[in-house]
Amino acid sequence: MNAFLTTLLCTLAATALAEISPNIVGGSNAASNEFPWQGSLQVRSGSSWFHICGCVLYTTTKALTAAHCLSNSASSYRLGFGMLRMNNVDGTEQYSSVTSYTNHPSYNGNAAGYPNDIAVLRLQTSMDTSSAAVGTSVWLLVQRLFRTNSHDQRMGKTLWRWKHPNNLQKVDMTVLTNSDCSSRWSGISGATVNSGHICIFASGKSACSGDSGGPMVVGNTLTGITSWGISSCSGSYPSVYTRVSSFNSWIQGQ
């Protein structure tokens, strides 16, 4: 069963030239300006740009995403913010080329559970956060919550990719303890949950292709970066995220 995890992450990281799963499992439309730090990591193909992963703006010139989303040169990518609808121009969009990026030095895409699946992206163009559609305030609250595993029964919200429907999607799910998450994944080879992970679950709801690198939040607090889950997007297993609070020092040093 280990192959299903590898296949999922390869799909999430390499969707620029192929049609991907249209699943948005249990989501609803986000409102305009509701998530001003949500971004789209895009890769060029010919003269067009294609969404491959989500990202999160945490300063006007830096963003977070999943390390498994990045394998090409920095010049291959751009970031888009202020985007409520992927296939429409709303006048709130801002874009920037990526000058460089750094994957966590201990990220290992071949290891069970894809440990340390986080990366910092550096933007060529500073984002204008005077716009209500683009902001970084979520980062200011990161260190307040979730430094232990005792956070069951809180509600985590994760934001899904723009694909059928066109509007940015959101969904509420329950944060699990890591021990509960591990138990739910037991018996699946390679599905290893460690202290650098945080999990959320609701039956019939799930992250899916294209969601990688996007945020999981509790209130306005960024708690997770979408990392991996079940390839069927069935909502039968927890969705697993990189636990942001475990990487605060590394992020702030970038």
ABEGO torsion letter per residue (X at the ends): XAAAAAAAAAAAABAAABBBBABBBGBBBBBBGABAABBBBBBBBEABBBBABBBBBABAABBBBBAAABABBAAABBBBBGBABAABBAGABBBBBBABBBBBAABBAABBGGBGBBBBBBBABBBBAABAABBAAAAAAAAABGABABABGBBBBBBBBBBOBABBBBBBBBBBBAAAAAAAABGBBGBBBBAABBBBBBBGBBBBBGABGBBBBBEABBABBBABBBAAGAGABBBBBBBAAAAAAAAAAX
